[in-house]
Amino acid sequence: MSPEHPLTRRTVLKTTGGSLLAIGSAGLAAADPGDPVRVNVGFESESGRLAAREAANEVVRDYAFDAATLRLPKRAATALSERADVRYVERDGTAHALSTSWGYDRIDADVANANGVTGDGADVAIIDTGLPCDDPCLPNVGTGKAFTDCASNCCAPWNDDNGHGASVAGIIGASRSCDCTTGVAPDATLHAVKVLNDWGGGSYSDIAAGIEYVADQGWDVANLSLGGSSGSSVLKDACVYAQDHGVLLVGAAGGSGPCDDCVGYPAAYSEVVAVGATNRNDALASFSSRGPEIEVVSPGTDLRTVGSDGSCTTLSGTSFATAHVSGVAALLMAEGRSNTDARTRLRDTAEDLGLSSDEQGYGLVDAAAALGLNSSDD
């Protein structure tokens, strides 16, 4: 993990190697008998400890309990595993941090995921530039539909030919094996609803059609990391339709800040959760739009996520703050909550940052608190 994204005391580790990888298993099978291996050895008695130390090229670590980590030839490890005074010999596995994004940790998504709440069963529509068909960080892409044409490298009509949709999707639901980050809801199903072209632009009518489509599919959350400065009657109607059909709409407040009363549309509609962006210091991001429509805020600066070409990238914007909130909404709705109940939980459990209501709304979204989990070690 880079210094830019330090581990915290609440960072959750995910095992990537087998935790009990015995000598006879594939973990050591590929090694030649004389090859050095690093193993953890558990002792039944002092004789086992002495035998292990004598066989070791290096004692990497001695524990207060009856075990040690050793570096020794494979043949010696095999011999130790056959002794009655040795409880186990296992290959020393590796682990990596569950996420490299500070925003994921700040909203306690790590606490939620560590408690087994990962969004499994929730359907999240990303109404945007589309999604990639085969990005290894996004193996949970479900179905898709395009309301505008894909311009290049189109593996499907709804393919992301811009990159914005993929970056938003990474914050919401990148898999736990992704090198870039872990999504807030890594097991949610992500659906591509392409309403923006390769330049990132799209008509209100296409966006309205996309929202209508999501409602007709019965999906749970619609992420709207897009917006315009003026309203539209057809867009408003589509938002009402989706809300009435059980969809929780989450929209980006926009990047017009610093400003007063400048939340964009569709986020400004009452049917949509309007999301502003904060920085690492829990201050409002300078670019984040302000206004009475702001409902919650979430991290939106210097966020590591999935890039447009399969690499990782670092981005800022209310688009990505919105994605955090959509991820938390997916966690809630995967637990069986309705769109209205999930929205109430987002509000009622938000952390007050001491900002004005036009800047923070109810406060910073908190995944653990929304789920009734302990996040007091924030």
N, C-alpha and C positions, 0 to 999 in steps of 0.2 A: 504494500500500500504506500502511496507516495506521501511526502510530508504535507502536501496540500489537503489530504483527507486523513487525518490522524485517527488511530483507534481510540475509542473512548472506553470507559469501564463498563459500558452497557453494550459494546459491540458484540454481536452474536457470531460465534464461529460455526461454520458448516463443514463437517467432515467430508473430505474429498477422496481419501483413501479408506480402505477397510479398517475398522477400529480393532478387529480381532483377526488379523491376517496370519494364520498359522503357517509354520514352516512348510508343510506339505502343499500349501495352496499356490495359486498362480503368482502371488506376491513375490515369492523367492524362487519359483520354479525356473525362471529364465536365467538366474545367476549360475555361474560355474561354481564348483565346490570351493575353489580357492578365492573367489571374489569376495571383497569386503562388503558386509551388509550392516545396517544399523537396526537394532532390534530392542524391544522392551522385554525384559525377563522378570517373571514373578517367581519368588522362591517359596518352597514349602518349608525349608529349614536352613540352618546356617551352613550346612554342607553344600546345599545348592548354591548359596551365595558365593562361597569360596570357589566352587568349581567354575562358576560363571566368570568370576574375576580373573581366575587363572587362564581361562580360554580367551579372554578379551584382549584385543590390540589396544583398546582405549575404553575407559569407563567415562562415558559422556556425562552421566548423572546418576547419583545415588539418591534414593528417596528415603524419607523417614519411615515409610511403610515398606513391606517386603518386596521391593522391586528395584530395578536399575535399568538404565539405558546404556547399551554397549555397542561398540563397533568391533566386529570380529569376522573371520572368514565364514562363509556359508556352511562349510562342513562342520565347524565348531558349533554353530547355531543349531544345526540339525541334531548333533549329538546331545546338546543340552536339552532339546525338546523331548528326548527319549528318557530322560532321567526322572526317577520317581520323586526326587526332592526338588524338582522344578515344576511350578504350577503352569506356566505358560511361557512360550516364546512367540512374540508377534513382531511383524514388520512395523517399524515406526512410521505411522501414516502422516499425512500432511493436512492442514486446514487453511482456510482463507476466510477473510472477513466477509460477512454476508452482504455488505454493501460498501461502495466507495463514495457514495453521495452524502454530503453533510445534511442535506435536506431530509433524506430518509431517516436518519438518526434523530434529527431535531423534532420531527413530528411523532416520534415514538413508533414508527412503523416496524422498527426492529423488535420492539416489545410484542407487538401484535403477532408478527410472524413467528417469533420464538414460542409463542403460546399456541401455535398451530392455526392461527387465523390468517389465511393466505389468499382469500378471494375465490377459492374453489367453488364453482357453481354459479358465479356471477358472470353476466355478460355486459361488457363495456364497449360501447360504440365510440370510435374515434372519428368524429366528423371533421375532416381535415383534408390533407393532400393525398391521403391514401396510406397504405402500409406495405412494407416489403413482403414478398411472397416467401422468402427463404432465409431470413436473417436468423442465425443461430441464437441470438439473444431474444428473439420473439417467436419461439416455437408454438406459442399458444394462440396464434392468429387463426380465427375461425373463418366465417364467410365474409363476403364483401359485396359492395355494389358501388358503381360509379355513376355520378350525375354530371360529370364533366369528363372530357377525354384525357386519357393518359398519352403523353407526348413521346416518351422514349423509354427503351428497355422495359417494355410492358409485359411482365410475366402474367398479368391479369389486368382486366379493365380498371380495377381499383388499385393498381400498383402505385406506390409512392414515387413520383418522378421529381420530387422537390427535396425531400428529406425532413421536412417539418413534422409530418405525421409520425415518422419513425422515432424521432427524438421525443415527442410527446408520449408515444407508446412505451418507450424505455422507462420513463418515470413512473408510468402507471403500472406496467406489468412485465418488465424484463424478467427473464427467468433467473433463478438463483445461481445458475452456472455461467451467467453472462460476465464477461471480463470488465464491462463498462460500469455497471451498477446492478442493483437488484430493484425491481419494481415494488411499489407499495403493496400491490396485490399480484404477486408473481404467478398465481395459479388461476387468475381470472381469465376468461376467454375474451380476446380482443377482436373486434369486428371493424373492418375498414369501410368507411362511408366517405367516398371521395367526392368532395364538393368544391375543392380548390385545385387550380391547375398547376403546371410546373413552375409558374411564377409566384404561386401562393395566393392568387386572387380567385374570386368566385362571386357569382350573383346571389342576391338574397333569395331569389326563387329556387336556385339549386340547393342552397342551404336549407330552405324551408322543406323542400322535397326530401332531403336527407333526414331531417328531423322526423318528418311524417313516416318515412320508411322505418326508422328505428322504433317508433311507437308501434307500428304494425307488426314488427317482429317480436314484440314483448320483451325487449331487452331492458336491463336494469338502469344503466347509467349512460348518459350521452355527454362526452367531453367536447366542449366547444372552445378550443383555443384559437379563436378567430373573432373578428368583430369589425364594425364600422362605426362611424361617428354619428350617423343618423338612424332613426328607426324605420321600420317597414311593417305595414299592416299584415302582409302575408307571413312574415317571419314571426310576428306576435301570435298570429293564429296558430302557426305550427307549434310554437312553444306551449300554448294552452292545450292543444290537442295531445301533445306528448305527456304533459303533466297529468292530464285526465286519464291517460292510458298507463300510468304507473311508472313513467320514466323520470329519473332524477337528472335534471339538466344542470350542468356545471359549466360556467362560462368565464372567460378571461376578462378582467376589468379593462385591460388595455394599457398601453405604454405611453400615455399622453402627459404623464407627470413631469415635474410638479405642476399641479393644476387644481382647480376647484370645480366640482360638479361636472366631471368629464368622463364618467364611466361609459364605455362603448356598448353597442348592441350586437348580439342579443343579451349580454350579461345584465344590462340595465332593466330588463323586464322582470317583473315580480316572480315569474315562473322559474327563473334561473338563479342559481347560487352564484353571485358575483364574487370573484376571487381577486384579491390584490396580492402583491409580492413583497416579501421581506428579505433582508440580507442576513449575514452571519451574526450581526450584532443585535438582531431582533428589532431593527429599525425598518421603517418602510423604505423599500427600494426607491431611489430617486425617480425612476421612470414610471412607477406604478400610478395609475389613475386613481383619483379620489372621488368620493361622492357618497350621498346617503344610501345608494344601492349596495355598497360594499357589505358583504355578509360575513366573510372570513378572509384571513390572509394565510399564506403558506410560503415556504422558501422559494425564491425565484431568481437568485443570483449565483453565478459560478457553479452550475450544476453539471455534474458528469453524467452523460447519457449516451444513447445509441446515435451514431452519426449516419449520414446519408449513404455512405459507401461501405458500410459494414465495419467501420472503425469506431472508435470512441470519440466523443467531442464534449466540450464544456460550453454551456450556453446560459443565457439569462433572459428573463422575460416573464410576464404574467401568464404566458402560455404554459410554462412549466410549473408555475405555482398552481395553476388550475389542475394540471395533471396529478399533483400530489393529492388534491382534494377529491378528484375523481377516484383515485386509488383507495382512499379511506371510505368513500361512499360504496365502492365495490365490496370492501371488507364487511361493511354493515349490512348490505343487501344480500350478501352471501349467507349471512346469519339469519336471514328470513325477514328482515325489516322491510317495510314498505318505503316508497320514495319519500312520502311526507314524514314518516317516523325517522328515517335516516337523516333527513334534512334537519329535523329538530335536534337530533343527537349531535350533529356537527356544530350547531349553534350553541347548545347548552353546555357542551364540554370543551369549548374553545378556551385557550389560555389568554387571559387579558395581558396584553403587552404594555398597557399604559398609554396607548396612542389614542387619538380622537376616533370617534365612531365613523367618521367619513374616511379615515385611513385604514382602520382595522376591522370595522364592523363589530362582530362579537369577539374577535380575537384570532389567535393562531390555532389552526386545526390541530387536534391531538388524537392520533389513531388509537392509542392505548386507552385514554380516558373515554373516548366514544364507545369503546367496546367493554367498558367497565373493568379494565385491567389497571394495575398499579403502574403509574408513571412518575412517582414521586422522586425518583433518582435522576430526574431530567438534568 
